Amino acid sequence: MSRVLVLNGPNLGRLGSREPDVYGSTSYAGLVERCTALGKELGFEVEVHETNSEQTMVEWLHEAADGRVPVVINPGAFTHYSYAMRDAAAQRTAPLIEVHISNPYARETFRHTSVISAVASGTIAGFGIGSYELALRALADQLGSG
């Protein structure tokens, strides 16, 4: 079974209570459950993590690069300014798919720029929690396990 990391940046641990009109009503525990269940179906061992720490996120990306582990990443606010995270993501040795629950281009102007997108395999945004499921299915296709 292939290992996949699903990494979440700041404030995503507050899903379900944080701006439900933007991020939906699914809790973070619900996100974990949906990702791990779909992962099993696709033949993945999915590990879901969340952090408010840029350092921790960079360390997880280094771990993924060193282990050739595919990543689904929702960088949260780090998307728009974390060059350290961008540089860590650029070191990827397996597919890395950027996801966003909302559509950043339908929101505030500062959200229109992603420093991660240019080094990601692809970006999926605007499909709620389904963005993660689409990303896991895309990984399965890329890795030939779907």
PyMOL commands that set and color helices and strands:
alter all, ss='L'
color gray80, all
select helices_A, chain A and resi 12-14+20-23+28-42+54-67+76-80+83-89+104-106+109-112+117-119+130-143
alter helices_A, ss='H'
color red, helices_A
select strands_A, chain A and resi 2-8+44-50+71-74+96-100+122-125
alter strands_A, ss='S'
color yellow, strands_A
deselect
rebuild
show_as cartoon
